[in-house]
Amino acid sequence: MVAAPNRVTIVTQAGEWVLLLHSDGTVERERFTPMAAADAYALAESTLERVQQENAAHEAFSKQQAEMAQALVLQNHMDPEVRAKARRVLGVPEVLPTDPPMPALVAPEEPSLWAKAKSWLKAETSLIVDGALTQQPYEARIAACKACEHLDPRDAPRVGFCKACGCGRNARAELTVKGRMPAATCPKGKWPALPAQ
């Protein structure tokens, strides 16, 4: 079964590009709509504003969830049965009232949605503009990934996914695809520098 391609829209000064990103690393142009630079700029601005609003809403929701979870766990006057269930769900050990207060629940540091989107777009664009990485630098990247503790491995011919970058487990984030993108980077700085062009 072949995975359906991801559809991506990119707005440039020339117009709007709709691209199909296939799991084998190839990129196909589905549609190009030419438009005046002013119209393209307005479209890009409105898209950026929408993404920033969605990112802010996501961050606010995540913060609210963490605060609610912390309140559920730490409130001593709550029904003990409900508090115990909340602790089990959140993976927090049960403590006695005489124990010191629990530290606040802190989510691991992760790049914002906007930072991840910019990084992904830069990597995908480099594949379109510069073409896939040649074999030698690609193999050096893959060797570094195979030796890394953050690798979520898969069966050959795939390598797997990086657990540190925040790209998720979609087909375009698989390292045999991502490793071919010239502008893709390793979040832990383990990929060797590319040879000078």
N, C-alpha and C positions, 0 to 999 in steps of 0.2 A: 504494500500500500504506500503510495507516494503522498507525503505531507503537502497540504495546500500551501501555496506561497503566501508570504506576508505582503500586504499591500502598503506602500509608503508614499506619502505625498510630500514633495519638496517644492518650495516656492523660491524662485530665483528672480533676478531682474528681468529675465527674458519671459518668464511665465511659470505655469504650474506643471510639474512633472509628477506623474503617477507611475511608480516603479513596482515591479513584482520581485521580491527577494526570495530566491529558492533555497531549499535546505542544502543543496550541493555547492552553494557559494556563488552561483551565477545570479546576475541581475538582468532583468528584462524590462524594457520600457513599455508600459501598457498604453500610456496616453501622455501627450504634451499639449497644453493649451497655452498658446502665446497670449501675452497681455502687456499692456503698457507698463513701464517701470513704476509709475505712480500707483497703478492698481495692484501690482504685485507687492509693492511696499506696504500698502494698506492691508492687503490680505495677510502678509507676514506679521504685521503689527497686531492685528486682531487675533491671529492664531497664538502669538506669543503671550498676549494678555490673557487669553482663555487658559493656556497651559499654566501660567503663573497663578491664576485664580484656583485652578484645580489642585495645583501643588500646595498652595496655602491651605486649602480646605482639607486636603489629605493630612498635612502636618498637624492641623488643629484637631482633626478627628483622632489621630494617633495619640496626641497628647491627652485628649479627653479620655480615651480608652485607658491609658496608663494610670491616670488619676483615679478613674472609677475602680480599676482593679486594685490599686493601692488602698483605696478607701474600704473596699470589700474585705481585704485581708486584714487591715490594721484596726478596724473598729472593734473595740472590745465589747461594746454594748449590743452588738448584733447577735442574733440567734446563733448559738454555737454550731448547730448543724449546718446552717447556711455558710457560716464562716469556714468550717472545715471543708465543705464542698468547694468553696471558692479557692481555698488553699490548694486542694488537690488539682483543680483545673489549671491553676497558675504554676503549679510545681513548687510551692512554697511550703517548707516544713512547718508543722504545728509547733507553737511555742507556748510555754506556760506564762501566765501574767507576770511572774517574778523575773522572767528573762529580760535582758536589755531590749529596747525597741529595735524593730527590724529596720534595716536600711531601706531607703526608697527604691522602688523598682525602676531600674534604668535600662532602657533599650540600648543594644549595641549601636555604636556610631556607624552610620551608613550614609553614603552620598544622597543628596536630595534627589527627588524625581527629576527635577529640571537639570541637575548636573549629569545624571545618568543619560537623559535624553540628548543633551549636547554631545556627550562623549560618543554615544552610539551613532548619532548623525554624522559626526566627524569621521568615524571609522568607516561607515557605509559609503560616505561620499568619496573617501580615499580609494575605495575599491572600484568605484565607478570611474573616477578621474584618472587614477594611476594604474589601475589593473591589479590583479592578484600578486602577492609577494612571490618572489622566485623561490626555488626549492631550498637553497641553503639557509637563508634566514628563517624560512618557515620551519624547517626541521630543527633549527636551534631553539625556536620558540617552543615547539612541541616537546623537545627534550627537557626544557626547563619546567614545563607544565607537568610532565610525567613524574618529575622528581619532587614536585611541590606537595606539601601537606594539605593544601586547599583544593586539590583536585577531587572532583566527584566523577570517578572513572566510568566508562562505558565499554562495551565489547567492541573489538576491532571490526570494521576499519575506523570507527569513531574513537576519539580520545576521551571525551567527557566534557564536563562543565567546570568552570571556576566558581568556587563557593565564596570567594572574597570580593568579586567585582560587582555583585548586585544585578547582573544582567538576567538572571533567572534561568530557566531550562528550555527556552524556545529554540527552534532549530537554527536560527541565525547566531545564537550565543554559543553553540557547540564549538569547541576549540579547533576542529579541523576547518571550520568556516571562518571563525573569528581570527584565527592565527594567520590567515591569508590577507587580512585587511591591513594595509600599510600603516594607517594611523591608529590602529587599535593598540592599547597599552595594557601592561600588567599592573594591577592595583598594588602589588607588593614589590614592584620594581625588579622582577626576576627575568624579564625578557631582555636579551642582549640588544644593544643599540643596533639600528639598521645601518648597513653600509652606505656611505655617501653616494648620492646619485650623480 
